[in-house]
Amino acid sequence: MLYTIIGAGIGGLTTAIAFEKYGIEYQLFEKAPALNEVGAGIWLAPNALQVLEHLDILEEIKTKGNSIDRITIGKPDLSSLSDTLQNEVKDTFGYSTIAIHRATLQQLLIEKLPQEKIHLGKAFKESKELNSGRIEITFDDNSTFETDFVIGADGIHSKVRNQIFPESKTRYSGQTCWRGISDYKIPPDFEHRGIELWGNQIRFGISKVAKDKTYWFAVVLSNVNKKDKKELTKDTLLRKFSDFDPLIERLISGTPHERIVKNDIIDLAPLDNWYKNSICLIGDAGHATTPNMGQGGAQAIEDAYYLSNLINDKAGENTFRLFQQKRKTKVNQIVKKSWSMGKIAHWKYGKGLRNFVLKNAPQSIMKKQMMKMYHIEKIG
Ligand SMILES: Cc1cc2nc3c(=O)[nH]c(=O)nc-3n(C[C@H](O)[C@H](O)[C@H](O)COP(=O)(O)OP(=O)(O)OC[C@H]3O[C@@H](n4cnc5c(N)ncnc54)[C@H](O)[C@@H]3O)c2cc1C
């Protein structure tokens, strides 16, 4: 049986690596003519790392990325509202979250795959079921390809999804995010920390991703930003975060303009189903979440793990249905919680109460929730 993966993002590439491990026959098609990830960092939480360990990529990720030993939500002056040490996570899994440059992660994933199975410059246009029961995919260049199954891993604006579930809808959070990789070297005290500072309806995140490279992100309400649309990104940001600790100014100033990317923050309204007949969605194509919990990529990676294991173990059964059953509850909870967290972080009123709750929330409850999210079932 041949599986055709559409999209060489985190989800598609990890699925291909898992298919390689189990000897599942596949081909991967990507619309971009070359694989060049955006200039930003990504946090890989321990649930993602367990899968990458299972796929024998963890050691390279550890070497090229940076371990986060403490996660802080703080005020603009860098004082902390909530601090979660990652000792228990490390004791349980052997590692905590790793922050890494996206391009480095992409490179590590691609290197694990036979290049002849990756077809670049091939944008999925549509597919149809043939009388034989197989599927014929047509690409934008009008070339076609026949397969038994399609895995739609083509991201939040998925064409595969739009074909099988045209009623699906993305939701706009009202927030915009800038991300960059700065050459400014953060002080040693901050090197192994993931920090998010909550100000007056704006927030700023920081973590080291490699030697002398610091990833940052800045989130603002989009309506606040509308009038600034034509201005230089860096000037706009510097002005908005001028009452934050001077470290923020140094990080933004130390980032070349071309290393700053801007995205509106959107997610996907939960779908009733992630599959239809022989086509299944994974990652952002099926369940994109807002980035507030740093879990979108991790969930795509978890999808790769469970789907490949089910295909390997349950050949002959409806593996797409089993996959959806296994994954949907957890994913939907993350999508919902992440959406609320984004709203709380930007509250206009009741900031005092929000900060009080954050400062006094029992660590034990927060840790319990975190450990539950990081859990994945051991298979094999
Ligand atoms: C600001 C921000 C910060 C984030 N931070 C984190 C974080 O710290 N940790 C985390 O785990 N997640 C994070 N995420 C989420 C994470 O980036 C996504 O969840 C993840 O990239 C989803 O992977 P994917 O493979 O499903 O989709 P994508 O990474 O979007 O990949 C989709 C691929 O499909 C290709 N494609 C699209 N259309 C077609 C087509 N028609 N034919 C063929 N190919 C096509 C695209 O070119 C792309 O290569 C963040 C997201 C944002 C926006």
The ligand as a Gaussian input file, in Angstrom:
#p B3LYP/6-31G(d) Opt

LIG

0 1
 C        4.217000      32.291000      16.009000
 C        4.251000      30.814000      16.111000
 C        5.034000      30.196000      17.060000
 C        5.001000      28.807000      17.210000
 N        5.793000      28.213000      18.153000
 C        5.735000      26.867000      18.337000
 C        6.539000      26.220000      19.331000
 O        7.336000      26.859000      20.026000
 N        6.418000      24.869000      19.474000
 C        5.576000      24.108000      18.702000
 O        5.514000      22.880000      18.876000
 N        4.813000      24.703000      17.728000
 C        4.881000      26.048000      17.537000
 N        4.151000      26.640000      16.544000
 C        3.265000      25.802000      15.717000
 C        4.016000      25.069000      14.627000
 O        4.811000      25.956000      13.874000
 C        3.030000      24.374000      13.703000
 O        2.050000      23.709000      14.458000
 C        3.761000      23.363000      12.837000
 O        4.641000      24.019000      11.962000
 C        2.750000      22.523000      12.038000
 O        3.441000      21.634000      11.215000
 P        2.757000      21.047000       9.907000
 O        3.751000      20.134000       9.304000
 O        1.411000      20.530000      10.248000
 O        2.498000      22.317000       8.981000
 P        3.534000      23.314000       8.332000
 O        4.764000      23.421000       9.178000
 O        2.783000      24.559000       8.034000
 O        3.969000      22.620000       6.966000
 C        3.099000      22.502000       5.891000
 C        3.905000      22.224000       4.638000
 O        3.013000      21.954000       3.566000
 C        3.423000      22.674000       2.424000
 N        2.243000      22.881000       1.579000
 C        1.246000      23.787000       1.750000
 N        0.332000      23.665000       0.769000
 C        0.752000      22.662000      -0.041000
 C        0.223000      22.083000      -1.225000
 N       -0.921000      22.498000      -1.797000
 N        0.902000      21.050000      -1.809000
 C        2.071000      20.605000      -1.269000
 N        2.622000      21.149000      -0.143000
 C        1.966000      22.155000       0.463000
 C        4.017000      23.958000       2.981000
 O        4.863000      24.595000       2.045000
 C        4.744000      23.419000       4.198000
 O        6.045000      22.990000       3.884000
 C        4.170000      28.035000      16.376000
 C        3.400000      28.651000      15.377000
 C        3.441000      30.029000      15.244000
 C        2.592000      30.678000      14.175000

